[in-house]
Amino acid sequence: MCRYLFSICLFLFLISATAAFAMGNCAQNKFGHIICAPPGGTIMLNKNDEVVCGLGKCVVNKAGIILCSSRPGGSAIIDIMGNPVCAGACVSASQRYCQGKK
């Protein structure tokens, strides 16, 4: 009985983990549409509560602007002085990088 119960729990866990992975990095915009970041990218809400995406990781600078790595899957950090540093170059997050219904 315990083995059977364990098998069911493991199966349900694997299904939920797979579903979460398949959904990826997505969000719902103010119109109810599901928008996703590109593979390796980031999705965030900007100051106007609009869904924006970046090709790589994103950070928010001192002025509240979302800046992202120009490279797919690239990293982005805030350095010790508070300035963004990105793999490739830092570019503004944009709706044009998002995937899905806009």
HELIX and SHEET records of a PDB file:
HELIX    1   1 CYS A    2  MET A   23  1                                  22    
HELIX    2   2 GLN A   95  TYR A   97  5                                   3    
SHEET    1   A 3 CYS A  26  GLN A  28  0                                        
SHEET    2   A 3 ILE A  34  CYS A  36 -1                                        
SHEET    3   A 3 GLN A  99  GLY A 100 -1                                        
SHEET    1   B 2 THR A  42  LEU A  45  0                                        
SHEET    2   B 2 VAL A  51  GLY A  54 -1                                        
SHEET    1   C 3 CYS A  58  VAL A  60  0                                        
SHEET    2   C 3 ILE A  66  SER A  69 -1                                        
SHEET    3   C 3 CYS A  90  SER A  92 -1                                        
SHEET    1   D 2 ALA A  76  ILE A  78  0                                        
SHEET    2   D 2 PRO A  84  CYS A  86 -1                                        
END                                                                             
